[in-house]
């Protein structure tokens, strides 16, 4: 990554040394998932993956070793969230892309509440991430990446509000956390794009 893409990482001091946290990056390229591994070398990051990737012995070994865990995408989102909660409750860092699938363009798209919900339920911080240059290096539809400078900008952890006496997570708290996360990711995305030499152009 460092040789081909000249990867730079800014803000590593914001990565917690222990305990669970949720890594929430912008998502613009297939390069984003492997690139996120550069966020920390001290902790193994966990990723959700479709269950079919675990069907072969090699696939099961490889993806588990890489930090993945299988989720049946044919089941309800509730099961996927439950799996994420189990990872967080074990004290492991978890990667969740709040935009869901890959998007394009300079503006953060509509975000899912998944990362905020898990953060509120497990009472763990969210680490917002801006990625610069990944869409230019490998845009949607491209089969091979181009040698471009890639930049990761890690923001300060966002902590969820304390739970109410009932223990139930209020929807309003989750939505407000999602809104804050989106605003932070936009700032970091813009910064990462400038550092990568591919500044966002907004109308």
Secondary structure, DSSP 8 states (H G I E B T S, - for coil): -HHHH--EEE-GGGS-SSS-EEEEE---STHHHHHGGGG-SSS--BEEEEGGGGSSHHHHHHHHHTTEEEE-TTS-HHHHHHHHHHHHHTT--EE--TT-S---SSS-----SHHHHHHHHHT-EEEEEEEESHHHHS-TT-SS------EEEEEEEE------TT----HHHHHHHHHHHHHHHHHHHHHHHHHHT------
